[in-house]
Amino acid sequence: MKESKEWVVKEPRQIPYGHPKRSLWQMIRKVKNTILFRWAYNCPLNSWRIRFHRWRGCHIGKGVYIGRFCFLDNMYPEYIYIHDGASINARAMILTHFNPFETYKKVFVAEVKPTIIGENAIVSVNATIMPGVTVGKFAVVSSGCTIEQDIPDYHMVKSTNKLKSIDLSSLLENE
């Protein structure tokens, strides 16, 4: 395994909307990722969870802890970068792609972006890290937070429980 300092972070890219047909290689890759993900998800041993996620393609440094029942993106695990000493606690989600149906193409872009968890960062229980987010060194994401923006080094993010609603009707109406 390469050390985290040698990783070349992949560039964000657009992907086809919805669920396009897959080639045979893509289907085999999906089955392999699904099997390894299931093993990692339910495994009681951290060292084996790490190993299964690395086999899927995740970039995981030394001394990392990944709790049980964590969801590391199922389609593009190679876009996940978890640096040395980071801690991802139970039921956390790390996502790298967003793929809405074509109906929403006026509102959302179907894309995959690298998600990076910095050195010695902590992602607490039930936190969700959205695609393209970088959690800085020694940063802490509190329980239940959904993170959509980068978090600077040495910062802590807590949930404020404020609801923000956006009306999409004018964008989605048929013309």
Order of alpha helices (4+ residues) and beta strands (2+ residues): beta-alpha-alpha-beta-beta-beta-beta-beta-beta-beta-beta-beta-beta-beta-beta-beta-beta-beta-alpha
